[in-house]
Amino acid sequence: VKNGHVDMVQCLYGKSLIVFYLITNLISIVFIMLCNLLLRNENIIIKSISNGTLLILALHFPIMSTIKLIYDFNTPLSKLMLGVVIMFICYIGILLSKKYFPILLGKTKLKL
């Protein structure tokens, strides 16, 4: 099924909005089902990343800007690698914050 060019930033959803919603919902359902099959057991990495979402939101743009000063990412594969590198750096930050600065992860209970 061809729907034309899609650019969500400019509110262009292709030739048909109905086809856009059908395809995106179908892809979302398949992706959710695939993740559900792959992650039936508790995964410690995903649990850490989900607990550190606040830190990821705070750090991903400054990290991305700094890395882009060093190297320009033009190809889709290099952009994927940029995302992986950013998540790896954030994951290390989450682990360090969990141990030394839990307030950065939204933990506000004080140990008295």
Secondary structure, DSSP 8 states (H G I E B T S, - for coil): -----EEGGGTEE-S-HHHHHHHHHHHHHHHHHHHHHHT-S--HHHHHHHHTHHHHHHHHHHHHHHHHHH----SHHHHHHHHHHHHHHHHHHHHHHHHH-GGGGT------
